[in-house]
């Protein structure tokens, strides 16, 4: 039971952190698109929020439709500004803020997060991308529970302290 409680606590923390960074990403996208005068701001902000739950590639996928709409409706310059805005938001929120929060909150290394995204995406498809972090946390907790595999769990964790 202690392992199940630890897993539940970590999944809730993960979802809270991803929700917070998703809201921040969606708000930044909405502000940027409002400044650039690209239509359907709320739709693109919600899409950015929802796809933020897919590590690394979700925010890239969220930006494509809005950038294409900006290109079609307002021209190349607006599309380039929208692309630059999405890249800036992705770097600041996704790579700086979220990485720091996840490292402190979940104790998983960034490399393990990336490898788990690729592995679970390959095994389960898009659903695996959404579930990659909870599944990896479950494996890590299981490995911590066995004295023979505790060292492997230690390799998966963020040891930057």
C-alpha positions in Angstrom: 0.0 0.0 0.0 2.8 2.6 0.6 3.9 2.2 -3.0 0.4 2.8 -4.3 0.0 5.9 -2.1 3.4 7.2 -3.3 2.3 6.6 -6.9 -1.0 8.3 -6.4 0.6 11.3 -4.7 3.2 11.6 -7.6 0.5 11.3 -10.3 -1.6 14.0 -8.7 1.5 16.3 -8.3 2.4 15.6 -12.0 -1.2 16.5 -13.2 -1.2 19.6 -11.0 2.2 20.7 -12.4 1.2 20.0 -16.0 -2.1 21.8 -15.5 -0.4 24.9 -14.2 2.1 25.0 -17.0 -0.7 24.3 -19.5 -2.7 27.2 -18.2 0.4 29.4 -18.4 1.1 28.2 -21.9 -2.5 28.8 -23.0 -2.5 32.3 -21.5 0.7 33.2 -23.2 -0.5 31.8 -26.5 -3.8 33.7 -26.2 -1.9 37.0 -25.5 0.5 36.5 -28.4 -2.3 35.6 -30.9 -4.4 38.6 -29.7 -1.4 40.9 -30.3 -0.9 39.4 -33.8 -4.7 39.6 -34.5 -5.0 35.9 -35.4 -8.6 34.6 -35.3 -9.9 31.8 -33.0 -7.7 32.8 -30.0 -9.7 30.8 -27.5 -9.5 27.6 -29.7 -5.7 27.9 -30.1 -5.2 28.6 -26.4 -7.3 25.6 -25.4 -5.4 23.4 -27.9 -2.1 24.7 -26.5 -3.3 23.8 -23.0 -4.5 20.3 -24.0 -1.5 19.4 -26.1 0.8 20.6 -23.3 0.2 17.3 -21.6 2.3 15.6 -24.3 5.9 16.2 -23.3 8.2 17.9 -25.9 6.1 17.5 -29.1 2.7 18.7 -27.9 3.5 22.4 -27.9 4.9 22.1 -31.4 1.8 20.4 -32.7 -0.4 23.0 -31.0 1.3 25.8 -32.8 1.0 24.5 -36.4 -2.7 25.3 -37.0 -2.5 28.9 -35.7 0.7 29.6 -37.6 -0.9 28.3 -40.8 -4.0 30.4 -40.2 -1.9 33.4 -39.7 -0.1 32.6 -42.9 -3.3 32.2 -44.9 -5.2 35.2 -43.4 -2.5 37.7 -42.6 0.6 36.8 -44.6 4.2 35.6 -44.1 5.3 38.2 -41.6 2.5 37.4 -39.2 3.2 33.7 -39.5 6.9 34.3 -38.8 6.0 36.3 -35.7 3.6 33.6 -34.6 6.3 31.0 -35.1 8.8 33.0 -33.1 6.2 33.5 -30.4 5.4 29.8 -30.1 9.1 29.0 -30.0 9.7 31.6 -27.3 6.7 30.3 -25.2 7.9 26.8 -25.6 11.5 27.6 -24.6 10.5 29.7 -21.5 7.5 27.7 -20.3 8.3 24.2 -21.5 12.1 24.1 -21.2 12.8 26.4 -18.3 9.8 26.7 -16.0 8.3 23.2 -16.5 11.6 21.4 -16.4 12.5 23.0 -13.1 9.0 22.3 -11.6 9.0 18.7 -12.8 12.5 18.1 -11.6 11.7 19.4 -8.1 8.2 17.9 -8.0 8.6 14.5 -9.5 12.3 13.7 -9.1 12.6 12.3 -12.7 15.5 13.2 -14.9 14.8 15.1 -18.2 16.5 12.3 -20.1 14.2 9.7 -18.6 11.1 11.8 -19.4 12.2 12.1 -23.0 13.0 8.4 -23.4 9.7 7.4 -21.7 7.8 9.7 -24.2 9.5 7.9 -27.2 9.1 4.4 -25.7 5.5 4.7 -24.6 4.6 6.6 -27.7 6.0 3.7 -29.7 4.3 1.0 -27.6 0.9 2.6 -27.1 0.8 5.4 -29.8 -0.6 8.8 -28.9 -2.2 7.5 -25.8 1.2 6.4 -24.6 2.5 9.9 -25.1 -0.2 11.2 -22.7 0.5 8.4 -20.2 4.3 8.3 -20.5 5.1 10.1 -17.2 2.6 8.3 -15.0 3.7 4.9 -16.4 7.4 5.8 -15.9 6.7 6.9 -12.4 4.9 3.6 -11.7 7.9 1.7 -13.0 10.3 3.9 -10.9 8.2 3.3 -7.7 8.1 -0.4 -8.4 11.9 -0.5 -8.9 12.4 1.4 -5.7 10.4 -1.2 -3.8 12.8 -4.0 -4.6 16.3 -3.9 -3.0 17.8 -5.6 -6.1 16.4 -2.9 -8.5 16.7 0.1 -6.3 19.9 1.2 -8.1 18.1 1.3 -11.4 15.4 3.5 -9.9 18.2 5.8 -8.7 19.5 6.1 -12.2 16.0 7.2 -13.4 15.7 10.0 -10.8 16.9 13.5 -11.0 20.1 13.6 -9.0 21.0 17.3 -9.5 21.0 18.1 -5.9 
